[in-house]
């Protein structure tokens, strides 16, 4: 059977990462779309969890006019592991 929606009952161990990250991205992209203070041209989303980083890369903003970058960082080492532009 083909399923279109996942729920907590699916017992998917990545459910929380996926749903929370997508909700956070929707709110972030929405706030950037209506931001009316100083002009900004670049915005970086930095995360330290590889599963969350993969989800951020999976859902880039489509219609924002500013450049949005995702950055995967190692907090213990204090260095950048990977950095990608989401909407080139």
Secondary structure, 3 states (H helix, E strand, C coil): CCCCCCCHHHCCCCHHHHHHHHHHHHHHHHHHHHCCCCCCCEEEEEECCHHHHHHHHHCCCCCCCCEEEEEEEECCCCEEEEEEECCC
